[in-house]
Structure formats: C-alpha cells, structure tokens
Amino acid sequence: MSHAGPAEPPPLLTWEPIDTTGVLASVADRAAGANVLFTGTTRGVTDGLATRRLVYEAHEPLARSLLVRLRDEAAGRFGLVACAVTHRLGSVGVGEVSVAVAASAPHRREAFAAAEWLMERIKREVPIWKAEEGRDGVLDWLHPEPVPPHGAPPP
C-alpha cells in the first residue's frame, strides 16, 4: 500500500478514546478515490430516556480475531484498498465515539457499502456487550437482536 503518509494501523479494541483522524489516516492510499469514516457515538437520549453513558465489555481475544476476519472479508468482498476497525471498551460518555470503521476504495459506493456491512456484522457477530446507564444509575445490558451461532450466516 502506498499511503499518503505513514499511518499506524489503529488498535482493534481500545480502553482509550478513539482517534478518528488516525483511523481514517490509516486507510489513506493513492489508489483510493473514496475514503469513508463511520463513527458510532453515545447518544444522550434513547427511546425517550436519558442516557448517562454506555459501558462496553468484550471477550477480547475472540473479539479481536473476529474483527480481523470481518475486516479482511470486507476488503475482499467490496474490493477495498484498505479497511480499519476500532471499538472502544469500558465507559463511553455521551457524545464520545464507541466504534470507528474506515474504508478506502477506488469508488465511493464500495467504501460506503463496506462500512455499513461491517457495522451490521460487528453488531451481530463480535462478542462485545453494551450496557446503558440511565439517569437512575442502573446499568441495563443490551443486545439488539439474537446472536447467531459462530459461523452461521446472519438472519
């Protein structure tokens, strides 16, 4: 890959705030005509209820392995020049970034499609769990939909 400048690949999982500029820079390449960055952030209100923060936990070795597999699969499936994924663990305050996905491709359609596909697969397959803390200080553990068995295609 011929990067515009030296950029280290971002960590797959981090307990620190995500450097979104670094994530995007890590996929920059002269062969790419499109560079897409998606960030998921903690919103302050969910279904009409105030949210103080989100808390993420993961089975870290398995999560890393699956993030690499999904990243590589996206690169092949969408003809990407480069791809990066970083997910935050621990406490994530309102307005802070929980996840960043960057994709570069010769054309925008593939870069956008890859970022969306990756987010859907990450939410469904990667063992990262989310709890939401409401105004009352109670943590409610969430998962948006049933998790398919490992290796099974998503519904």
C-alpha positions in Angstrom: 0.0 0.0 0.0 1.3 3.4 -0.8 0.0 5.6 2.0 0.0 9.4 1.6 1.9 9.4 4.9 3.0 6.9 7.5 -0.1 5.8 9.5 0.0 3.1 12.1 -3.0 0.7 12.0 -5.4 1.6 14.8 -6.0 -0.9 17.6 -8.9 -3.3 17.1 -10.0 -2.7 20.7 -9.2 0.1 23.0 -9.9 1.4 26.5 -8.9 4.9 25.4 -10.8 7.5 23.4 -10.7 6.6 19.7 -8.5 8.7 17.5 -10.9 9.1 14.5 -8.4 11.1 12.5 -5.8 8.3 12.9 -8.4 5.6 11.9 -9.2 7.5 8.7 -5.5 8.2 8.0 -4.7 4.5 8.4 -6.7 3.7 5.2 -5.5 6.6 3.1 -3.9 5.3 -0.1 -3.2 6.8 -3.6 -5.2 4.0 -5.2 -8.3 5.1 -3.3 -10.8 7.6 -4.8 -13.0 7.3 -1.7 -12.3 7.3 2.0 -15.2 6.7 4.3 -15.2 7.0 8.1 -18.2 5.9 10.1 -18.4 6.6 13.8 -20.9 5.4 16.3 -21.4 7.7 19.3 -23.2 7.6 22.6 -26.4 9.5 22.3 -27.9 11.3 25.3 -31.5 10.0 24.9 -32.6 6.6 23.8 -36.3 5.8 23.4 -37.2 9.0 25.3 -34.9 8.1 28.3 -31.8 10.0 29.3 -28.5 8.1 29.0 -25.5 8.9 31.2 -23.1 6.6 29.5 -22.5 3.3 27.8 -20.3 0.6 29.1 -18.7 -2.0 26.8 -17.2 -5.3 27.7 -15.8 -8.0 25.4 -14.3 -11.4 25.1 -11.2 -9.6 23.9 -9.2 -12.5 22.2 -12.3 -13.7 20.3 -13.4 -10.2 19.5 -10.0 -9.3 18.1 -10.0 -12.4 16.0 -13.5 -11.8 14.6 -12.8 -8.1 13.9 -9.7 -9.1 11.8 -11.7 -11.8 10.0 -14.6 -9.4 9.2 -12.2 -6.6 8.2 -10.4 -8.9 5.8 -13.7 -10.3 4.5 -15.0 -6.8 3.8 -11.8 -5.9 2.0 -12.2 -8.9 -0.4 -16.0 -8.6 -0.8 -16.0 -4.9 -1.6 -12.6 -4.6 -3.4 -11.3 -2.2 -0.8 -7.8 -0.7 -0.9 -7.7 -0.7 2.9 -10.0 -1.1 5.9 -9.7 -0.3 9.7 -12.0 -1.0 12.7 -11.6 0.2 16.2 -14.1 -0.5 19.1 -14.0 1.2 22.4 -14.3 -0.8 25.7 -15.2 0.5 29.1 -17.1 3.6 29.9 -18.1 5.8 26.9 -19.7 9.1 27.7 -22.4 10.9 25.8 -21.0 12.3 22.6 -17.9 10.1 22.7 -17.1 7.6 19.9 -17.8 3.9 20.6 -16.7 2.5 17.3 -15.0 3.7 14.2 -14.9 2.0 10.8 -12.9 3.4 7.9 -12.8 2.0 4.4 -11.0 3.2 1.3 -11.8 2.0 -2.2 -11.4 3.1 -5.8 -15.1 4.4 -5.7 -17.4 5.7 -3.0 -20.2 3.1 -3.5 -17.9 0.2 -2.4 -16.5 2.2 0.5 -19.9 3.2 1.9 -21.3 -0.3 1.4 -18.3 -1.9 3.2 -18.6 0.4 6.2 -22.3 -0.4 6.5 -21.8 -4.1 6.0 -19.0 -4.2 8.6 -21.1 -2.4 11.2 -24.0 -4.8 10.8 -21.7 -7.8 11.1 -19.8 -6.4 14.1 -23.1 -5.8 16.0 -24.3 -9.3 15.2 -21.2 -11.5 15.4 -18.5 -9.9 17.6 -18.6 -10.7 21.4 -18.8 -7.1 22.5 -21.6 -6.3 25.0 -23.2 -3.0 25.8 -24.8 -1.7 28.9 -26.7 1.6 29.1 -26.7 3.6 32.3 -29.8 5.7 32.7 -30.4 8.8 34.9 -31.1 6.4 37.8 -27.6 5.0 37.7 -28.8 1.5 36.8 -26.9 -0.4 34.1 -29.1 -2.3 31.6 -27.3 -4.8 29.4 -28.5 -4.7 25.8 -28.1 -6.7 22.7 -30.1 -5.6 19.6 -31.1 -9.0 18.3 -30.4 -12.7 18.9 -26.8 -13.6 18.2 -26.4 -16.4 15.6 -24.1 -19.3 16.4 -20.5 -18.8 15.4 -20.1 -19.2 11.7 -23.8 -19.1 10.9 -24.9 -16.5 8.4 -26.8 -13.6 9.9 -30.6 -13.5 9.6 
